Amino acid sequence: MTPENYLSRKLMLPHLKLTYVEKISNKTLHFHCIKKTEWEVCRKCPTKSYKVHDHRTVTIRDRKFALKNIRLIIKKRRFRCPKCKSVFTESIDGIRTGLRTSEKYRNQLLYDYKNFNTTKAVANVVRCSDTLVTKVVNERLELELRKSKNTPWGSSVLIDEHAFTRDPKTGRKTFVTSFVDNNRK
């Protein structure tokens, strides 16, 4: 396997073709890419479109590779639909429309947040803003919560109560109750 094929498989999204790599600094690499498909489907009417209207260049953050920050510089094509005449930009699997980060990058932020426990620590490691980390973590945790709501409770449930804080005025303790599915931990 050639080094370019290895990089393409390891780093790139499925339909992207690596044109060249640009070293910006010791910590940052830019991967210049284009999409390999010949046609796209219109978003308004499901019609195949082969006619390229113009091009746009977008910069997408991708997860780190060998301790280097990766940016994907993608030359996207804009197509004109033959049926409804609307102009639309091609979509790329693994990058949601309107976002400047890949899904792999967003998953990495959540993984780092679970390991480092603070948004500031994650932002320092990944070199992004606290706001982005907070937004992505909240979005990903919301997805995990939705998934867990659909799973049924197990046959054995453990209930435990812990003292949480003491109210300084009254001296009373505040308690927290936790419920754990014993079968799935």
DRENVEX-299318 format. One record per residue: x, y negated, z negated of N, C-alpha, C, CB in turn; residue number from 1. Coordinates in steps of 0.001 Angstrom, whole numbers. Atoms other than C-alpha are relative to their C-alpha. Glycine has a CB too. Example, Ala and Ser with C-alpha at 12.3 -4.5 7.8 and 13.67 -1.06 7.14 Angstrom:
<pts>
{pt {890; 1190; 0}; {12300; 4500; -7800}; {900; -1200; 0}; {-992; -27; -1246}; 1};
{pt {-820; 1190; 60}; {13670; 1060; -7140}; {-770; -1090; -730}; {414; -462; 1415}; 2};
</pts>
This chain:
<pts>
{pt {847; 1180; 0}; {0; 0; 0}; {894; -1244; 0}; {-965; 3; -1229}; 1};
{pt {-804; 1212; -102}; {1408; -3393; 986}; {-310; -931; -1168}; {-256; -715; 1345}; 2};
{pt {259; 933; 1107}; {1762; -6147; -1638}; {-1236; -861; 248}; {1211; -899; -222}; 3};
{pt {1172; 830; -287}; {-885; -8230; 152}; {-1293; 768; -243}; {45; -504; 1444}; 4};
{pt {1184; -822; 254}; {-3402; -5355; 47}; {-226; 183; -1486}; {135; 1360; 678}; 5};
{pt {118; -149; 1447}; {-2657; -4834; -3646}; {-596; -1252; -622}; {1366; 302; -623}; 6};
{pt {525; 1259; 533}; {-3234; -8503; -4420}; {-1456; -190; 393}; {836; -1185; 497}; 7};
{pt {1377; 178; -457}; {-6397; -8564; -2329}; {-959; 871; -791}; {-114; 317; 1485}; 8};
{pt {882; -893; 747}; {-7849; -5547; -4104}; {-91; -382; -1462}; {475; 1426; 123}; 9};
{pt {-54; 290; 1428}; {-6770; -6622; -7592}; {-673; -1323; -349}; {1436; -20; -466}; 10};
{pt {441; 1341; 352}; {-7647; -10307; -7505}; {-1232; -490; 749}; {1100; -942; 232}; 11};
{pt {979; 652; -857}; {-9957; -11105; -4661}; {-1395; 581; -175}; {421; 111; 1443}; 12};
{pt {1377; -429; -27}; {-13656; -10860; -4362}; {-202; 820; 1270}; {-978; -1215; -63}; 13};
{pt {86; -1036; -1040}; {-15011; -8197; -1973}; {172; -460; 1449}; {-1295; 659; -113}; 14};
{pt {-5; 380; -1413}; {-15435; -10143; 1286}; {1029; -1061; 350}; {-1349; -489; 388}; 15};
{pt {-982; 1039; -268}; {-12539; -12574; 975}; {1283; 572; 586}; {309; -763; -1269}; 16};
{pt {-1280; -375; -603}; {-9389; -12389; 3062}; {1033; -1029; -434}; {-99; 82; 1570}; 17};
{pt {-1083; 868; 463}; {-6167; -13804; 1640}; {803; -483; 1199}; {918; 741; -1013}; 18};
{pt {-783; 539; -1114}; {-4497; -16153; 4131}; {1432; -299; -439}; {-660; -1274; 558}; 19};
{pt {-1345; 202; 548}; {-1555; -17349; 2019}; {-88; -405; -1458}; {770; -1068; 805}; 20};
{pt {-103; 323; 1423}; {-411; -17965; -1563}; {909; -1202; -148}; {537; 1212; -826}; 21};
{pt {-769; 1219; 231}; {839; -21342; -2756}; {332; -89; -1491}; {-790; -1266; 479}; 22};
{pt {-417; 126; 1393}; {2869; -21703; -5954}; {-15; -1480; -360}; {1419; 630; -237}; 23};
{pt {134; 1396; 416}; {1846; -24960; -7639}; {998; -306; -1122}; {-1455; -298; -466}; 24};
{pt {-962; 149; 1097}; {3858; -24549; -10855}; {342; 1403; -495}; {-579; -903; -1170}; 25};
{pt {-340; -1310; 560}; {5301; -21770; -12992}; {-1220; 706; -578}; {1064; -151; -1078}; 26};
{pt {1187; -589; 614}; {1837; -21230; -14488}; {-1217; 33; 911}; {-342; -749; -1235}; 27};
{pt {1174; 104; -866}; {-479; -21846; -11508}; {308; 465; 1418}; {-512; -1436; 25}; 28};
{pt {-71; -446; -1392}; {-999; -20102; -8171}; {-1313; -335; 697}; {297; 1529; 86}; 29};
{pt {1186; 232; -820}; {-3403; -21100; -5407}; {-47; 1073; 1074}; {9; -1431; 633}; 30};
{pt {211; -1002; -1039}; {-4768; -18292; -3239}; {-953; -601; 1024}; {-565; 1345; -593}; 31};
{pt {832; 554; -1067}; {-6083; -19664; 63}; {-693; 1159; 707}; {851; -852; 1011}; 32};
{pt {796; -1126; -499}; {-8897; -17478; 1394}; {-1052; -476; 994}; {-674; 742; -1166}; 33};
{pt {1170; 209; -857}; {-11599; -17202; 4027}; {-870; 1240; -121}; {411; -273; 1503}; 34};
{pt {905; -1140; 44}; {-14644; -14948; 4235}; {77; 757; 1315}; {-1448; -453; -285}; 35};
{pt {-227; -842; -1164}; {-14400; -12010; 6650}; {-1246; 275; 847}; {574; 1288; -446}; 36};
{pt {1209; -377; -722}; {-18049; -11632; 7725}; {-215; -879; 1229}; {-1210; -87; -920}; 37};
{pt {261; 735; -1237}; {-19244; -12715; 11178}; {-1285; -812; -65}; {-66; 957; 1165}; 38};
{pt {1303; 672; 62}; {-22772; -13797; 10205}; {-452; -117; -1444}; {-1056; 762; 834}; 39};
{pt {620; 171; 1309}; {-24821; -14943; 7236}; {-1512; -12; 173}; {493; -1307; -692}; 40};
{pt {1463; 5; -30}; {-28512; -14706; 6367}; {-493; -1318; -574}; {-588; 1209; -795}; 41};
{pt {581; 1274; 434}; {-30506; -17940; 6081}; {-749; 199; -1316}; {-952; -576; 1089}; 42};
{pt {669; -93; 1296}; {-31835; -18640; 2583}; {-1489; -313; 96}; {656; -939; -991}; 43};
{pt {1417; 365; -133}; {-35132; -20123; 3786}; {-795; 1091; 699}; {-142; -1313; 770}; 44};
{pt {654; -1092; -729}; {-36083; -17507; 6370}; {1048; 1089; 205}; {-605; -492; 1384}; 45};
{pt {-1047; -1031; -91}; {-34270; -14153; 6371}; {380; 323; 1442}; {-459; 1272; -697}; 46};
{pt {-436; -167; -1386}; {-32687; -14568; 9808}; {1517; -19; 48}; {-594; -1108; 914}; 47};
{pt {-1451; 4; -175}; {-29139; -13710; 10834}; {419; -1241; 776}; {473; 1282; 727}; 48};
{pt {-517; 1176; -675}; {-27123; -16744; 11805}; {1470; 215; 329}; {-192; -1263; -867}; 49};
{pt {-1378; -153; -460}; {-23922; -16557; 13874}; {648; -1350; 293}; {44; 880; 1244}; 50};
{pt {-499; 1302; -432}; {-23576; -20262; 14728}; {558; -789; -1183}; {-1115; -798; 691}; 51};
{pt {-656; 759; 1065}; {-21053; -22128; 12541}; {-211; -1484; 261}; {1524; 339; -84}; 52};
{pt {280; 1434; -112}; {-22074; -25745; 11915}; {1252; -817; -334}; {-1169; -400; -935}; 53};
{pt {-1278; 619; 382}; {-18937; -26925; 10041}; {611; 780; -1152}; {-194; -1495; -396}; 54};
{pt {-717; -688; 1075}; {-16568; -26016; 7170}; {76; -887; -1236}; {1416; 401; 460}; 55};
{pt {-225; 672; 1270}; {-16161; -26940; 3505}; {1089; 772; -747}; {-1324; -92; -844}; 56};
{pt {-1010; -652; 829}; {-13272; -26223; 1141}; {-398; -159; -1456}; {1417; -593; 258}; 57};
{pt {351; 27; 1414}; {-14059; -25290; -2460}; {1137; 608; -805}; {-1327; 757; -262}; 58};
{pt {-1002; -517; 910}; {-11772; -24627; -5418}; {-711; 731; -1123}; {904; -1134; -551}; 59};
{pt {646; -855; 989}; {-12789; -21778; -7717}; {1046; 499; -984}; {-731; 1189; 678}; 60};
{pt {-888; -563; 1014}; {-11163; -20805; -11014}; {-249; 1502; -96}; {-217; -690; -1383}; 61};
{pt {99; -1442; 179}; {-10441; -17112; -11322}; {806; 373; -1238}; {509; 774; 1267}; 62};
{pt {-686; -386; 1235}; {-9145; -15140; -14283}; {1503; 95; 210}; {-538; 1334; -513}; 63};
{pt {-1460; -18; -63}; {-5448; -15045; -15132}; {504; 1335; 533}; {601; -275; -1383}; 64};
{pt {-673; -1194; -484}; {-3114; -12588; -13459}; {1478; -148; -331}; {-228; 213; 1540}; 65};
{pt {-1398; 37; 431}; {298; -11854; -15014}; {350; -1352; -622}; {932; 291; 1187}; 66};
{pt {-166; 1255; 748}; {-38; -14919; -17281}; {19; -1248; 881}; {1274; 55; -794}; 67};
{pt {85; 1157; -889}; {-601; -17230; -14298}; {-1465; -338; 252}; {739; 272; 1340}; 68};
{pt {1347; 452; -331}; {-3710; -19332; -13740}; {-210; 120; 1497}; {-234; -1457; -472}; 69};
{pt {293; -234; -1404}; {-5335; -18446; -10452}; {-1130; -930; 432}; {-374; 1486; 251}; 70};
{pt {1048; 800; -641}; {-7314; -20853; -8280}; {-201; 555; 1401}; {374; -1537; 40}; 71};
{pt {331; -437; -1351}; {-9091; -19626; -5180}; {-396; -1223; 804}; {-1142; 1068; -4}; 72};
{pt {341; 1093; -909}; {-9114; -22232; -2406}; {-689; 679; 1189}; {1295; -859; 448}; 73};
{pt {780; -735; -996}; {-11897; -20942; -153}; {-515; -962; 1061}; {-1177; 753; -665}; 74};
{pt {539; 766; -1118}; {-12689; -22335; 3267}; {-1335; 639; 377}; {999; -30; 1228}; 75};
{pt {1345; -530; -246}; {-16440; -21810; 3442}; {-554; -557; 1302}; {-946; -338; -1173}; 76};
{pt {658; 445; -1230}; {-18417; -21978; 6654}; {-1434; -403; -318}; {31; 1115; 1087}; 77};
{pt {1402; 387; 82}; {-21738; -23745; 6989}; {-651; 425; 1308}; {-170; -1551; -259}; 78};
{pt {683; -540; -1165}; {-24194; -22096; 9361}; {-1275; -779; 295}; {-320; 1477; -210}; 79};
{pt {1291; 561; -395}; {-27184; -23402; 11311}; {-888; 1172; 392}; {146; -1042; 1184}; 80};
{pt {941; -1083; -252}; {-30199; -21091; 11332}; {-641; -185; 1384}; {-1089; 51; -1111}; 81};
{pt {600; 148; -1323}; {-31484; -20381; 14878}; {-1522; -122; -45}; {385; 1171; 864}; 82};
{pt {1461; -2; 78}; {-35073; -20014; 13680}; {-549; -1294; -621}; {-472; 1204; -812}; 83};
{pt {550; 1171; 705}; {-35718; -22816; 11124}; {904; -1230; 109}; {-221; 336; -1470}; 84};
{pt {-937; 1106; -260}; {-32722; -25035; 12135}; {610; -609; -1268}; {-707; -1082; 772}; 85};
{pt {-599; 542; 1218}; {-31631; -25534; 8500}; {1486; 352; -47}; {-728; 539; -1259}; 86};
{pt {-1430; -211; 150}; {-27948; -25791; 7600}; {239; 511; -1416}; {811; -1315; 284}; 87};
{pt {-264; -584; 1310}; {-26662; -23625; 4747}; {1446; 466; -65}; {-965; 1173; -289}; 88};
{pt {-1382; -447; 231}; {-23309; -22656; 3224}; {-14; 1477; -334}; {681; -814; -1144}; 89};
{pt {-70; -1430; 267}; {-22250; -19035; 3109}; {206; 249; -1492}; {1132; 649; 817}; 90};
{pt {-165; -361; 1399}; {-22480; -17351; -264}; {1091; 1055; -119}; {-1330; 513; -602}; 91};
{pt {-1075; -957; 245}; {-19713; -15273; -1805}; {-380; 835; -1208}; {1371; -720; -220}; 92};
{pt {312; -900; 1107}; {-20359; -12221; -3957}; {1010; -214; -1121}; {2; 1482; 467}; 93};
{pt {-894; 209; 1142}; {-18961; -12750; -7446}; {140; -1450; -400}; {1348; 551; 306}; 94};
{pt {-4; 1429; 339}; {-19405; -16559; -7394}; {-1425; -498; 179}; {1020; -823; 899}; 95};
{pt {1376; 490; -108}; {-22814; -17997; -8206}; {-29; -1358; 675}; {-659; -85; -1386}; 96};
{pt {154; 1244; -744}; {-24084; -20869; -6086}; {59; -1199; -940}; {-1319; 1; 780}; 97};
{pt {-93; 1239; 769}; {-23117; -24282; -7427}; {1020; 24; -1119}; {-1318; -320; -571}; 98};
{pt {-985; -84; 1076}; {-20515; -23022; -9914}; {1412; -16; 576}; {-221; 1272; -843}; 99};
{pt {-1389; 84; -433}; {-16761; -23564; -9698}; {878; 1035; -714}; {541; -1407; -250}; 100};
{pt {-715; -1073; 664}; {-15811; -20409; -11605}; {-541; 1335; 486}; {-123; -119; -1535}; 101};
{pt {449; -1328; -418}; {-15940; -16736; -10666}; {-630; 720; -1191}; {1184; 831; 581}; 102};
{pt {623; -791; 1061}; {-17922; -14160; -12635}; {1062; 694; -844}; {-968; 1038; 596}; 103};
{pt {-1099; -616; 755}; {-14649; -12444; -13624}; {558; -993; -1017}; {1124; 480; 957}; 104};
{pt {-512; 1042; 893}; {-13454; -15735; -15138}; {-965; -203; -1171}; {207; -1333; 773}; 105};
{pt {1000; 194; 1047}; {-16712; -16156; -17057}; {-13; 1178; -978}; {-1390; -185; 622}; 106};
{pt {-79; -1165; 880}; {-16509; -12603; -18408}; {1252; -48; -857}; {-26; 1290; 814}; 107};
{pt {-1244; 129; 757}; {-12905; -13256; -19459}; {-153; -1017; -1133}; {1153; -412; 931}; 108};
{pt {234; 994; 1053}; {-14009; -16364; -21402}; {-754; 619; -1174}; {-785; -1202; 558}; 109};
{pt {753; -642; 1072}; {-16550; -14303; -23350}; {884; 994; -754}; {-1243; 711; 566}; 110};
{pt {-913; -954; 642}; {-13951; -11577; -24031}; {979; -735; -916}; {772; 817; 1066}; 111};
{pt {-930; 778; 822}; {-11453; -14185; -25288}; {-706; -606; -1206}; {652; -1106; 833}; 112};
{pt {749; 595; 1114}; {-14138; -15832; -27415}; {-246; 1040; -1091}; {-1346; -583; 496}; 113};
{pt {232; -1057; 991}; {-14932; -12518; -29105}; {1286; 354; -737}; {-577; 1250; 675}; 114};
{pt {-1272; -319; 648}; {-11207; -12014; -29845}; {579; -1164; -794}; {998; 440; 1033}; 115};
{pt {-596; 1159; 673}; {-10162; -15578; -30804}; {-954; -679; -980}; {458; -1004; 1027}; 116};
{pt {1047; 476; 905}; {-13463; -16590; -32510}; {-291; -1494; 35}; {362; 363; -1365}; 117};
{pt {327; 1421; -80}; {-13277; -20333; -31775}; {108; -475; 1443}; {928; -831; -914}; 118};
{pt {-16; 522; -1362}; {-13987; -22294; -28631}; {1289; -765; 282}; {-1208; -904; 237}; 119};
{pt {-1230; 775; -184}; {-10952; -24520; -29177}; {1190; 913; 308}; {291; -841; -1253}; 120};
{pt {-1091; -948; -244}; {-8585; -21521; -29317}; {-103; 585; 1411}; {-20; 1134; -1052}; 121};
{pt {198; -539; -1351}; {-10096; -20067; -26134}; {347; -1062; 1038}; {-1464; 487; 193}; 122};
{pt {-274; 1086; -949}; {-9920; -23442; -24374}; {1498; -249; 128}; {-710; -1290; -439}; 123};
{pt {-1456; 185; -63}; {-6224; -23766; -25271}; {678; 1129; 770}; {584; -87; -1412}; 124};
{pt {-608; -1143; -685}; {-5387; -20262; -24011}; {-310; -34; 1490}; {-494; 1319; -609}; 125};
{pt {442; -53; -1390}; {-7402; -20512; -20795}; {251; -1321; 723}; {-1481; 355; 67}; 126};
{pt {-246; 1342; -545}; {-6622; -24227; -20283}; {-1224; -551; 726}; {1195; 28; 953}; 127};
{pt {1217; 626; -520}; {-10160; -25495; -19800}; {-632; -797; -1146}; {-1010; 1079; 581}; 128};
{pt {633; 831; 1020}; {-12571; -27719; -21713}; {-808; 838; -988}; {-898; -1041; 656}; 129};
{pt {841; -654; 1004}; {-14404; -26777; -24916}; {-1434; 130; 492}; {35; -778; -1320}; 130};
{pt {1373; 3; -501}; {-17659; -27652; -23176}; {-248; 1174; 928}; {-302; -1306; 722}; 131};
{pt {151; -1129; -912}; {-17121; -25075; -20438}; {-45; 1317; -769}; {1145; 21; 1021}; 132};
{pt {-17; -1225; 804}; {-16266; -22371; -22983}; {-1328; 174; -718}; {1159; -27; -1017}; 133};
{pt {1267; -69; 724}; {-19363; -23185; -25044}; {-1140; 362; 930}; {-292; -1323; -693}; 134};
{pt {1070; -250; -959}; {-21626; -23221; -22002}; {4; 1449; 488}; {130; -948; 1186}; 135};
{pt {-122; -1368; -531}; {-20314; -19914; -20628}; {-301; 1031; -1091}; {1420; 235; 577}; 136};
{pt {220; -956; 1085}; {-20309; -18141; -24006}; {-1475; 73; -356}; {824; -384; -1237}; 137};
{pt {1434; -6; 306}; {-23875; -19213; -24760}; {-795; 717; 1083}; {-516; -1431; -164}; 138};
{pt {687; -660; -1113}; {-24999; -18059; -21316}; {194; 1512; -61}; {510; -544; 1345}; 139};
{pt {-295; -1434; 43}; {-23280; -14663; -21648}; {-622; 674; -1214}; {1501; 227; -4}; 140};
{pt {622; -574; 1193}; {-24495; -14085; -25207}; {-1517; 89; 151}; {355; -830; -1235}; 141};
{pt {1437; -41; -284}; {-28033; -14917; -24082}; {-329; 1213; 868}; {-459; -1306; 700}; 142};
{pt {202; -1187; -840}; {-27724; -12221; -21390}; {107; 1286; -825}; {1026; 25; 1149}; 143};
{pt {-152; -1177; 858}; {-26472; -9700; -23958}; {-1201; 153; -937}; {1301; -97; -819}; 144};
{pt {1166; -43; 880}; {-29356; -10620; -26272}; {-1223; 522; 747}; {-288; -1392; -579}; 145};
{pt {1124; -499; -800}; {-31884; -10045; -23493}; {107; 1503; 238}; {-65; -734; 1341}; 146};
{pt {-194; -1437; -203}; {-30352; -6642; -22789}; {-323; 782; -1270}; {1442; 289; 443}; 147};
{pt {228; -726; 1248}; {-30465; -5656; -26460}; {-1467; -28; -421}; {862; -584; -1107}; 148};
{pt {1429; 46; 337}; {-34113; -6733; -26795}; {-774; 1119; 683}; {-595; -1353; 392}; 149};
{pt {697; -1043; -742}; {-35108; -4130; -24223}; {338; 1405; -485}; {323; -116; 1459}; 150};
{pt {-346; -1330; 487}; {-33410; -1245; -26036}; {-821; 314; -1243}; {1515; 102; -304}; 151};
{pt {804; -361; 1180}; {-35552; 651; -28558}; {878; 205; -1230}; {-812; 1275; 276}; 152};
{pt {-716; -243; 1243}; {-34562; 962; -32217}; {270; 1483; -140}; {-795; -525; -1211}; 153};
{pt {-371; -1391; 227}; {-32861; 4166; -33272}; {-879; 649; -1054}; {1454; 95; -410}; 154};
{pt {810; -747; 973}; {-34271; 6833; -35571}; {396; -330; -1432}; {136; 1504; 239}; 155};
{pt {-409; 380; 1350}; {-32241; 5645; -38579}; {560; -1424; 18}; {1054; 998; -561}; 156};
{pt {-390; 1406; 78}; {-31825; 1989; -39535}; {534; -277; -1405}; {-1205; -943; 341}; 157};
{pt {-567; 381; 1290}; {-29587; 651; -42323}; {-337; -1454; -289}; {1533; 220; -20}; 158};
{pt {323; 1362; 416}; {-30656; -2445; -44262}; {919; -342; -1168}; {-1525; -147; -399}; 159};
{pt {-921; 413; 1045}; {-28181; -4371; -46395}; {-205; -1480; -273}; {1469; 294; 398}; 160};
{pt {186; 1393; 387}; {-28335; -7641; -48301}; {1296; -501; -634}; {-1208; -158; -983}; 161};
{pt {-1249; 572; 491}; {-25370; -9928; -49023}; {-252; -1413; -501}; {1083; 3; 1103}; 162};
{pt {46; 1381; 455}; {-24923; -13124; -51013}; {746; -849; 1009}; {607; -156; -1427}; 163};
{pt {-577; 816; -1059}; {-24216; -15886; -48516}; {628; -1272; -565}; {-1065; -352; 1036}; 164};
{pt {-506; 1238; 614}; {-23876; -19222; -50341}; {-700; -230; -1328}; {-211; -1220; 942}; 165};
{pt {643; 410; 1249}; {-24689; -20810; -53672}; {-399; -1460; 152}; {950; 209; -1244}; 166};
{pt {501; 1370; -76}; {-26834; -23941; -53744}; {602; -799; -1153}; {-1567; -36; -48}; 167};
{pt {-682; 748; 1072}; {-24837; -26604; -55683}; {-977; -665; -982}; {902; -1066; 611}; 168};
{pt {950; 688; 891}; {-27963; -28302; -57113}; {-667; 969; -965}; {-1069; -727; 821}; 169};
{pt {760; -926; 846}; {-29892; -25321; -58397}; {839; 1151; -530}; {-1166; 551; 769}; 170};
{pt {-833; -1109; 432}; {-27096; -22765; -58718}; {-483; 1342; 513}; {65; 31; -1486}; 171};
{pt {536; -1264; -527}; {-29180; -20161; -56872}; {802; 459; 1216}; {-1492; -157; 377}; 172};
{pt {-698; -575; -1144}; {-27615; -17811; -54351}; {-968; 144; 1180}; {620; 1374; -371}; 173};
{pt {756; -253; -1221}; {-28790; -17606; -50742}; {460; 1360; 535}; {212; -1155; 1073}; 174};
{pt {-332; -1348; -460}; {-28957; -14065; -49378}; {-263; 144; 1498}; {-808; 1047; -783}; 175};
{pt {147; -328; -1413}; {-28623; -12685; -45867}; {-266; 1500; 95}; {1276; -413; 830}; 176};
{pt {330; -1411; -200}; {-30198; -9414; -44750}; {460; 421; 1385}; {-1527; 254; -176}; 177};
{pt {-449; -498; -1300}; {-28609; -7348; -41987}; {-648; 1355; 274}; {1554; 112; 48}; 178};
{pt {592; -1247; -456}; {-30228; -4542; -39988}; {961; 619; 1013}; {-1429; -230; 623}; 179};
{pt {-953; -665; -883}; {-27984; -1975; -38273}; {-620; 1306; 490}; {1360; 263; -730}; 180};
{pt {411; -1268; -578}; {-28933; 823; -35898}; {1144; 984; -272}; {-319; -131; 1557}; 181};
{pt {-1057; -906; 458}; {-26958; 3685; -37499}; {530; 884; 1125}; {-516; 873; -1134}; 182};
{pt {-438; -888; -1074}; {-26832; 5826; -34348}; {936; -703; 979}; {-1204; 549; 745}; 183};
{pt {-812; 723; -984}; {-25377; 3134; -32060}; {917; -1039; -625}; {-894; -670; 1002}; 184};
{pt {-857; 935; 746}; {-23549; 1098; -34746}; {-346; -1429; 332}; {1476; 256; 298}; 185};
</pts>
